[in-house]
């Protein structure tokens, strides 16, 4: 049985799918951080999970980057780590704009959304209506059209982190041969000879 939420979520199926993908890709990134720490320290997964048990992605990313810098001296790899660390922290803010948000029409506010009667008619956005994501804590509003851009940024970042994981743990053979770089648009590369 499908249970309706208390309030209408005025997103298209495609927009809902992008929010779901964004969340899933973030999970991939966090898994790769964990696998890197596990491999570089020779730990059981359970122990590495305790080390990366912080609720803040910035703390986990700092541990990950520090460990790689301690274990490796390859300048290209370290440049990717520095770049990915900044991207992870920036993506977290962008992701939060959609994951920790309520969705409403651009002219609506939370009071209007909450005034919907239970069982009322769903508000389906019309082509001329803008739907925004409003952060729960801050109320900051962001056009849902940005979801695609943030999802794509997360996908690129997942390839960066997969490349770093592969190179840092030497699973990809000789340095630079991980295969993940082929998926990353050149415009997203750090300034390097890579």
N, C-alpha and C positions, 0 to 999 in steps of 0.2 A: 504494500500500500504506500503510495506517495503521500507524504504529509506536507502540506503547504507551510511555508515559514510564516511567522507572525506578520511580516510586512512584505510587500512586493519588492523584488529585486529587479529594477528596470534595466536589465542588461539583455542584450541579444544572446542567443546560444553561442555565437562566435566569441563574444566578449567574455562570457562565462568560461568558455573553453580556454581562452588566453590566460585568465586569472589562474585556472587550474594548472595549465602548463607552467606558468611562472613559478608557482609553488613547487611543482614537481622538479623543475630545473634547479631551484634553490636547494632542494634535497640532494640532487646529484652533486652539486658543488660541495655541500657539507660532507657528503660521503667521501668524496675525493680528498678533502682536507684530512679526514679521519684516517683514510687508507695511507696517506703520505706519512702522517705521524706514526702510525702503526709500523710501517715498513722501516722508516729511518731509525726508529728507536728499538726495533726488534721486539715489540710488545704484543701481548694478546690484545685483541680488539676491545675487550672489556676494560682493560687498563687505559688504553688510549682514549676511550670514551670518557673516562673519569678526568683525564687531562684536559680534554676539550669539552668538559661538562659545563662550561660557562653558558649563560643564556644570551650573551652578547656575541654576535658574529665578529665584531671587531677584535675582541679578546682572542677568539679562536684563530682568526686570521693572523694575528700578531704572533701567536705561538707557532703556527705553521710556517710563517715566513722566517722567523728567528731560527727555527730548527733547520730549515733548508740552508739558510746563510751560514749556519755553523758547520754543516756537513759538506757544502759544495763551494767551489771557488770559480766555476765556469761563469764568465761575465755575461754571456747571453742568457743563461738560465736565471741568474740573479736579476737581470734586467726584467725578464718576464715575471719573476716573483714580485718585484717592486711594483710593476704595472698592475698585475692581477690583484695585489693587496689593495691598491687604491680603488680599483674597479669593484671589488667585493664590498668594500665599505660604502661606496657610492650607490651600488645596486641595492644594498640593504635599505637605504632611505627611499629609493624609488619603489621598491617592492612593497614596503610598508604603506606607501600611499594607496595601494590597492588591496593589500591583504588585511590591514587593520583599518578598514574604512566601511562606511555605509554608503550606499549609492542612491542618489536622488536626482531629480531634474535640476538643471542649473539654477532655476529661479526658486526652487523649493528649499526649505530648510528642514531640520530635523523635526521641529514641531509639526509641520505640515505632514511629513511622512508618518509620524506617530499618530496623527489624527485619523488615519485610515481606520475604518471600522473593521473588526475581525470579519472575515468572510466577504469583505467588500470586493468590488471589481478591481482586478489588477490594472495598474497604470502601464500601458504599453507606450514606450516613447514613439512619438511621431517624428518623421524625418526632420522637422525643423526644431525639435527639442534637443537640448544638450543635456546629457546625463553626466554628472560629476561624481567622483569618489571624494568623500569628505573624511579626513582622518578623524578617528574617534577621539583621540586625546586633544588634538590641536584645532580641529575644525578646518584645517587647510584643505582647500578644494583643488581638484585636478580633473581635467577633462578625461573621460574614459577613452578617448581616441589615443591617448598616450600608452594604453596598455600594450599595444602591439610593439611599440618602440622599446618598452621596458622588457617585455618577453624576449625580444630579439637580442637585446643587450645581455640578458641572462644566458641565452644560448651561446653567444660568442664567449662570454666569460667561462661557461662550463667547458668549452674547448680549450681555453687558456689553462684552466686548472688541470684538465686531463693531460695536456701537454707537459705541464710542470710535474705532475705526479709521475708520468711515464719517465721523464728525463731524470727526475730526482731519485727515483728508485731504480733507474736503468732498465726498465722493462721494455723500452723501445729500441734497444741496441745502441749504436753510436749516437752521441749527442746530436740532436736536431732531426732525428729520424722517427719521431713518434707518430707522425701522420696527422696529428691534430692541427698542426699549423695550416694545413691545406684548407681547413674549414673556416679559418679566421680571416675576415677581410683585411687587406693590408692597411686600411684606414684605422683599424683597431689595434694594430701592432704598436709596441713601444718603439721609441726612436732608437733603432739599432741596425746592425748589419744583418740581422736575422732574416 
